[in-house]
């Protein structure tokens, strides 16, 4: 049996302190048939030089430079260039665990060459679930940790032919949820998926990272996310209109809670006030707040946050969240996935 070729794509932006460790975790185990692509998205620190040094002795690694356009545009450029049978995405501040390459071989063999392979240490016989079950869990209709592992783009293998056949690309202009949209499109438009009960990925938890920090672009981004989610679900025969509406409503309720948390992460009362005002002045959000109702599928804290937001009490709630963050120790940590 010919060993499947893998293409590993790192989108890189201003990550000089971490990128060498990330790259070495990959190149240490690359097979001759594999390729490693680093796409720099306009870094202004020492990331480019460090990446060049890290791949200097790796013949099947390549660094591409582009103007800044965001992580989605960097990943999409990678998808246009790579040629492996499977593609994997790794963030520059994370790393792959030792043994990831042989684990990938086993997963491809176990799955029979599935189009989407997800690695999850919290494996719970999730291969019994349909693509729709997994998508519903990603949106929030299930508390299954295994199924919710489908939300991120990393710790996965995507068959490149399947990616290109369904035209899956990362939505540029969206700063939260772009991974989920890509995965949802893949799951609903490909023939097979597989959960492998193994950990291959080290995820770095940092409060100041883009995943956890506040941006005034979040509101516009989330409206784009909801519109894209509606389009992808509506195009699938698996989803009727009532269920599409339920998915959009639950996603919106959860997004208000996420926005409150990100406002709280600033720990700045003025920014919390200004961010709350932006939400209430946004016409799309005002309409959604007026029309949407809290759903029993949402977590209690998300429902509570949404109810107070409808009463225009987002500022005091986010401030209370920020007080909790002040007494909670802030530290960097790793999670193996």
C-alpha positions as CSV (number, residue, x, y, z in Angstrom):
1,X,0.0,0.0,0.0
2,X,1.4,3.4,-1.0
3,X,1.8,5.8,1.9
4,X,-0.7,8.7,1.5
5,X,1.0,12.0,1.0
6,X,0.2,14.9,3.4
7,X,0.4,18.6,2.9
8,X,0.8,20.6,6.2
9,X,-0.1,24.3,6.0
10,X,0.9,26.8,8.6
11,X,-0.6,30.3,8.3
12,X,2.0,32.6,9.9
13,X,1.6,36.1,11.2
14,X,3.8,37.8,13.8
15,X,4.6,34.6,15.8
16,X,8.4,34.8,16.0
17,X,8.5,33.3,19.5
18,X,6.7,30.1,18.6
19,X,7.1,29.4,14.9
20,X,10.4,27.5,15.1
21,X,9.1,25.0,17.6
22,X,5.9,24.6,15.5
23,X,7.9,23.9,12.3
24,X,10.3,21.5,14.0
25,X,7.4,19.5,15.4
26,X,6.3,18.9,11.8
27,X,9.6,18.6,9.9
28,X,10.9,16.0,12.4
29,X,8.4,13.5,11.1
30,X,7.7,14.5,7.5
31,X,7.8,11.6,5.0
32,X,9.5,12.0,1.7
33,X,6.1,12.1,-0.1
34,X,4.9,15.0,2.2
35,X,5.1,18.7,1.7
36,X,5.2,21.5,4.3
37,X,4.0,25.0,3.4
38,X,4.3,28.1,5.5
39,X,2.2,31.0,4.3
40,X,3.4,34.3,5.9
41,X,0.5,36.8,6.0
42,X,2.6,40.0,6.1
43,X,4.5,39.5,9.3
44,X,6.2,42.6,10.7
45,X,8.4,40.9,13.4
46,X,11.1,38.3,12.9
47,X,8.7,35.5,12.0
48,X,9.9,35.2,8.3
49,X,13.6,34.9,9.2
50,X,12.9,32.4,11.9
51,X,10.7,30.3,9.5
52,X,13.4,30.4,6.9
53,X,16.0,29.2,9.3
54,X,13.7,26.4,10.6
55,X,13.1,25.0,7.1
56,X,16.6,25.5,5.8
57,X,17.5,21.8,5.8
58,X,14.0,20.5,4.9
59,X,13.8,19.9,1.1
60,X,10.0,19.4,1.1
61,X,9.2,22.6,3.0
62,X,8.5,26.0,1.4
63,X,7.8,29.5,2.6
64,X,5.4,31.8,0.7
65,X,5.1,35.5,1.4
66,X,1.9,37.5,0.9
67,X,0.3,40.8,1.9
68,X,-1.7,40.7,5.1
69,X,-5.2,39.5,4.6
70,X,-6.0,37.3,7.6
71,X,-5.6,33.7,8.5
72,X,-8.4,32.6,6.2
73,X,-6.7,34.2,3.1
74,X,-3.4,32.5,4.2
75,X,-5.0,29.1,4.4
76,X,-6.8,29.6,1.1
77,X,-3.5,30.4,-0.6
78,X,-2.2,27.2,0.8
79,X,-5.1,25.3,-0.6
80,X,-4.3,26.7,-4.0
81,X,-0.7,25.5,-3.9
82,X,-0.6,22.1,-2.1
83,X,-0.7,18.8,-3.9
84,X,-0.8,16.1,-1.2
85,X,-3.6,13.6,-0.9
86,X,-4.6,15.1,2.4
87,X,-4.1,18.6,3.8
88,X,-3.7,19.5,7.5
89,X,-3.7,23.0,9.0
90,X,-1.5,23.9,12.0
91,X,-1.5,27.3,13.7
92,X,2.0,28.8,14.1
93,X,1.7,29.1,17.9
94,X,0.7,25.5,18.3
95,X,2.6,22.2,17.6
96,X,2.1,18.6,16.5
97,X,2.7,15.9,19.1
98,X,5.4,13.3,18.6
99,X,4.0,10.3,16.6
100,X,1.6,12.5,14.6
101,X,2.7,11.1,11.2
102,X,2.2,7.4,12.0
103,X,-1.1,8.3,13.8
104,X,-2.2,10.0,10.5
105,X,-1.3,6.8,8.6
106,X,-3.4,4.7,11.0
107,X,-6.3,7.1,10.8
108,X,-6.4,7.0,7.0
109,X,-6.3,3.2,7.1
110,X,-8.9,2.9,9.8
111,X,-11.2,5.3,8.0
112,X,-10.9,3.6,4.6
113,X,-9.6,6.9,3.2
114,X,-12.4,9.2,4.6
115,X,-12.8,12.7,3.2
116,X,-12.7,14.3,6.7
117,X,-10.7,12.8,9.6
118,X,-10.9,14.3,13.1
119,X,-8.5,13.4,15.8
120,X,-10.0,13.5,19.3
121,X,-8.7,12.1,22.6
122,X,-12.3,12.3,23.9
123,X,-13.4,9.7,21.3
124,X,-16.8,8.3,22.2
125,X,-17.8,6.0,19.3
126,X,-18.6,9.2,17.4
127,X,-18.4,7.3,14.1
128,X,-22.0,6.2,14.7
129,X,-23.1,9.8,14.1
130,X,-24.2,11.3,10.8
131,X,-22.7,14.5,9.3
132,X,-25.9,16.3,10.3
133,X,-25.4,15.1,14.0
134,X,-21.9,16.5,14.0
135,X,-22.9,19.8,12.5
136,X,-25.8,20.2,15.0
137,X,-23.3,19.6,17.8
138,X,-20.9,22.2,16.4
139,X,-23.7,24.7,16.4
140,X,-24.6,23.9,20.0
141,X,-27.4,21.3,20.0
142,X,-25.2,18.7,21.8
143,X,-22.7,18.9,24.7
144,X,-20.7,16.0,23.3
145,X,-17.0,17.0,23.6
146,X,-16.1,14.5,20.8
147,X,-18.6,15.9,18.4
148,X,-17.7,19.5,19.2
149,X,-14.1,18.7,18.2
150,X,-15.3,19.3,14.7
151,X,-15.3,23.0,15.2
152,X,-11.7,23.8,14.6
153,X,-9.7,23.4,11.4
154,X,-6.7,21.9,13.1
155,X,-6.3,18.4,14.4
156,X,-7.9,17.2,11.2
157,X,-7.0,15.7,7.8
158,X,-9.0,16.8,4.8
159,X,-8.9,14.9,1.5
160,X,-7.7,17.6,-1.0
161,X,-9.8,16.1,-3.9
162,X,-12.9,16.4,-1.7
163,X,-12.1,19.9,-0.6
164,X,-11.7,21.0,-4.2
165,X,-14.8,19.1,-5.5
166,X,-17.1,20.9,-3.1
167,X,-15.3,24.2,-3.4
168,X,-14.7,24.5,0.3
169,X,-12.6,27.6,1.3
170,X,-12.2,29.6,4.4
171,X,-14.5,32.7,4.6
172,X,-12.3,35.8,4.4
173,X,-13.6,38.7,6.5
174,X,-14.8,36.5,9.3
175,X,-12.7,36.5,12.5
176,X,-14.6,34.0,14.5
177,X,-16.3,30.9,13.1
178,X,-14.4,30.6,9.8
179,X,-13.2,27.2,10.8
180,X,-16.6,25.9,11.7
181,X,-18.1,27.1,8.3
182,X,-15.3,25.3,6.4
183,X,-15.9,22.1,8.4
184,X,-19.7,22.3,8.0
185,X,-19.4,22.7,4.3
186,X,-17.1,19.8,4.1
187,X,-19.2,17.5,6.3
188,X,-22.4,18.3,4.4
189,X,-20.9,18.0,0.9
190,X,-18.6,15.0,1.1
191,X,-19.1,11.2,1.3
192,X,-17.4,10.2,4.5
193,X,-16.1,11.3,7.8
194,X,-14.1,9.6,10.6
195,X,-13.2,10.3,14.2
196,X,-9.9,8.8,15.3
197,X,-9.3,8.2,19.0
198,X,-5.9,9.7,19.2
199,X,-4.2,13.0,20.1
200,X,-1.8,14.6,17.6
201,X,-2.1,18.3,18.4
202,X,-0.8,20.7,21.1
203,X,-3.1,23.8,21.3
204,X,-1.7,26.8,23.1
205,X,-4.3,28.6,25.4
206,X,-3.5,32.3,25.6
207,X,-6.0,34.9,26.8
208,X,-4.6,37.5,24.5
209,X,-4.9,35.4,21.4
210,X,-7.3,36.3,18.5
211,X,-9.5,33.4,19.6
212,X,-10.2,35.0,23.0
213,X,-9.6,38.8,22.7
214,X,-12.0,41.6,21.8
215,X,-12.1,43.2,18.4
216,X,-14.5,45.9,17.2
217,X,-14.7,43.9,14.0
218,X,-16.6,41.1,15.8
219,X,-20.1,42.4,15.2
220,X,-19.7,42.7,11.4
221,X,-17.9,39.4,11.3
222,X,-20.6,37.6,13.1
223,X,-23.3,39.0,10.8
224,X,-21.3,37.6,7.9
225,X,-20.9,34.3,9.8
226,X,-24.7,34.0,10.3
227,X,-25.4,34.7,6.6
228,X,-22.8,32.2,5.5
229,X,-24.1,29.6,7.9
230,X,-27.7,30.1,6.7
231,X,-26.5,29.7,3.1
232,X,-24.6,26.5,3.7
233,X,-27.3,24.9,5.7
234,X,-30.1,26.0,3.2
235,X,-28.1,24.4,0.3
236,X,-28.1,21.0,2.1
237,X,-31.0,18.6,1.7
238,X,-30.4,17.5,5.3
239,X,-31.8,20.8,6.6
240,X,-35.4,22.1,6.3
241,X,-36.2,25.7,6.8
242,X,-37.4,25.4,10.5
243,X,-34.2,23.7,11.5
244,X,-32.1,26.3,9.6
245,X,-33.9,29.0,11.6
246,X,-33.3,27.1,14.9
247,X,-29.6,26.9,14.0
248,X,-29.3,30.6,13.2
249,X,-31.2,31.6,16.4
250,X,-29.0,29.4,18.6
251,X,-25.9,30.6,16.9
252,X,-27.0,34.2,17.5
253,X,-27.7,33.6,21.2
254,X,-24.3,32.1,21.7
255,X,-22.6,34.9,19.8
256,X,-24.1,37.5,22.2
257,X,-22.6,35.6,25.1
258,X,-19.2,35.3,23.3
259,X,-19.3,39.1,22.6
260,X,-19.9,39.8,26.3
261,X,-17.0,37.6,27.2
262,X,-14.7,39.3,24.8
263,X,-15.8,42.7,26.0
264,X,-15.0,41.6,29.6
265,X,-11.5,40.4,28.5
266,X,-10.6,44.1,27.9
267,X,-11.0,44.7,31.7
268,X,-11.7,48.3,30.7
269,X,-15.0,49.9,31.6
270,X,-14.8,52.5,28.8
271,X,-14.2,49.8,26.2
272,X,-17.0,47.7,27.6
273,X,-19.4,50.7,27.4
274,X,-18.3,51.6,23.9
275,X,-18.5,48.0,22.7
276,X,-22.0,47.6,24.2
277,X,-23.1,50.8,22.5
278,X,-21.8,49.4,19.1
279,X,-23.9,46.3,19.5
280,X,-27.1,48.3,20.2
281,X,-26.5,50.7,17.4
282,X,-25.9,47.9,14.9
283,X,-29.1,47.6,12.9
284,X,-28.6,43.9,12.1
285,X,-28.1,43.1,15.8
286,X,-31.0,45.3,16.9
287,X,-33.3,43.4,14.6
288,X,-32.0,40.0,15.7
289,X,-32.2,40.9,19.3
290,X,-35.8,42.0,18.9
291,X,-36.8,38.9,16.8
292,X,-34.8,36.2,18.5
293,X,-35.8,34.3,21.7
294,X,-33.6,32.5,24.0
295,X,-33.5,28.8,23.3
296,X,-33.5,25.8,25.6
297,X,-30.6,24.4,23.5
298,X,-28.3,27.2,24.7
299,X,-26.3,26.8,27.9
300,X,-27.9,28.6,30.9
301,X,-25.2,31.3,31.1
302,X,-25.6,32.0,27.4
303,X,-29.4,32.3,27.8
304,X,-29.0,34.5,30.9
305,X,-26.5,36.8,29.0
306,X,-28.9,37.0,26.0
307,X,-31.9,37.9,28.2
308,X,-30.0,40.7,29.8
309,X,-28.7,41.9,26.5
310,X,-32.3,42.2,25.2
311,X,-32.9,44.4,28.3
312,X,-29.9,46.6,27.2
313,X,-28.0,45.4,30.3
314,X,-24.9,44.2,28.4
315,X,-22.6,46.8,30.0
316,X,-23.1,45.9,33.6
317,X,-23.0,42.2,32.8
318,X,-19.7,42.4,30.9
319,X,-18.3,44.5,33.7
320,X,-19.2,41.8,36.2
321,X,-17.5,39.2,33.9
322,X,-14.4,41.4,33.9
323,X,-14.3,41.5,37.7
324,X,-14.2,37.7,37.6
325,X,-11.3,37.8,35.1
326,X,-9.4,40.2,37.4
327,X,-9.3,37.7,40.3
328,X,-8.7,34.7,38.0
329,X,-5.0,34.1,37.5
330,X,-4.0,34.6,33.8
331,X,-1.6,32.0,32.5
332,X,-0.6,30.2,29.3
333,X,-1.4,26.6,29.1
334,X,-1.3,23.7,26.6
335,X,-4.1,21.3,25.7
336,X,-3.5,18.1,23.8
337,X,-6.1,17.3,21.2
